[in-house]
Amino acid sequence: MQLRRETDFALRALVYFAVRSRAEGGSEYMSAARAADFCEVSKSEFDSACSLLVAKGYVAIRRGSRDDVRLLVDPAQISLGQIVEDLEGVCKLLYSEAAPSDEPRNDLERRLRRTLRWVGRDLTSCLDQYTLEQMLPPQDTLEASSSRPRPRLQVVR
């Protein structure tokens, strides 16, 4: 399974909002631009990810001269499986050689498809065991990491 970029950015944003909300003692509005910068995502990509989160009821956005975002969910009450399912749809691993509606050509293909369905269910079950709160770093990590310069990757050819 590979997550879409929007889902990746939305997960990063949820973690950031949850940490900030915890640090500030409630769900206050936070700067969307600051969150996008921290998540190392462009403002337009971040806005797209936030739109997904708004549509699913995870955050609220207050539009204005500077957009602000507020977390609407309790991080302890929402599982990663639920978040991924809400943003990506139901996890499905498909046999790459055929469309899902095609009949299996032989017994091997039938068993492979059945196994991939089980793996998909197992993956969702595993993600359901973790809450958003369990993904949060220790309290002081966010502030410490935002004050130090981030390392830049260098491509070596």
N, C-alpha and C positions, 0 to 999 in steps of 0.2 A: 504494500500500500504506500502510495506517495501522496502527501498532502499538497493541496494547491498553495500557491504563494500567499493568497489572501488569507487562507486558514492559518498558515504559519505566522503571518503578521498579526492576525487577530488573537492567536494564542499568546504571542509576546505581549501584545497590548493588554490582554486580560491579566497576565501576571504583573505587569507594571502597575496597572490600576489597583489591583488587589494589594500590592506591597505599599503603594502610596496611601491607599485608604486605611490600611492597618497602621501606618506610621502617623497619620493625621487623626486617628481615632474616630473615623466615621467615613461616610461616603460623601465627601465634598467634591465639588467640581475641580478638575485638574486641567492644566494646559495641554491641549492636543498637540501643539507644536513641540513642547518639551518632551512629551511621551514619544512622539515620532522620532525625535532626535536621539532619545535614549535607546529606543528599539532599533536604531540605525536603519530607518525606513524613510523613503521620501514622503513628503506631506501628502501627495496625491495617492500613493499606495496606502498610506496610513488611513486616509479618509475613506478609501474603498473598504478596507478591513473594518473600520468603525461602522460603516453603513451596514455591513453584515451583522455586527454585534447589536446594533440598534434594532434591526429587523427581527432578531431572535430574542430581544428583551434583556440582553446582558448589560447594556450601558444606555445612558441618555446623553444626548449632545445638546449643548446650549450654543446656538449660533450667534455670532456677533463679530465685532472687530477682531476678536481672537476667539477661536472655538474652544470650548471647554467640554470635558467629558466627565461623567459620573458613573461609577459602578453601581448597578442595581441589584446584583445578586450577592448572596453570602458565599464566599469562596469555600467554606466548609460544607455547603449543601449541594454543590454541583460537581459531578464527576467529569473527568477528562473524556470518558466515553460519550457522555451526553453532549459535551461541547463539540467534539469531533463529529458526532452524528448530526448535530444541528447545523454545523457549518459545511460538512462534506456530503451529508446524506448517509444512508446505511452503508456500512463497510462491506464491500463485495470484492472478492478476488475471483477473477474470471479466467477461464482457460484461454490462453492467447490465440489459439488456432481457430476458434470458432466463435460465432456470436452466441450470447447466452441462450437464445431461443432455439438454436440448432440442436438437433438430436445428436447424442454421442455416436461416433462412428464405430466404436468397439468397446469391449469391456474395460480395457486399460484407460481409455478416455473417460468413461463413466466413473471409474474409481478415482481418477485424478480430480475430476470436477467435484465429486463428493468430498474428497479430502480438502480441497481448497475452500469449500463452503464451511467445513468445520474449522479450518484455520481462521477464516474471517470471523466466525462467531467467537472463537477463543480470543482473538485480538480485541474485539469489542468488550468481552468479559474482563480481560486484563485491564483495559483502560478504565472500565467502570470501577475498579478497585481503588483508584486514586482520585482524590478531590483536587480542585484547583488550589486549595490551601496547602496541601502537601507538596505542591510544586514551588511554593514561595521560598526564596532564599532567607537566611537569617535577617533579623531586623536591620542591622547596620550595613548590610552588604550593598543595598541600593544606593545609599548616600555615599559610601566609600567609593563605589565603582564609578559613580557619575562625576566625581571630583578629580579622578586621575585620567591621564590621556589614554585613549584606547590604542592598542597596537594595530598597525596597519599591515595587512598581508601583502607580501611582495611576490609577484609571479616570476619564477626563475625558469628560463627556457634553455 
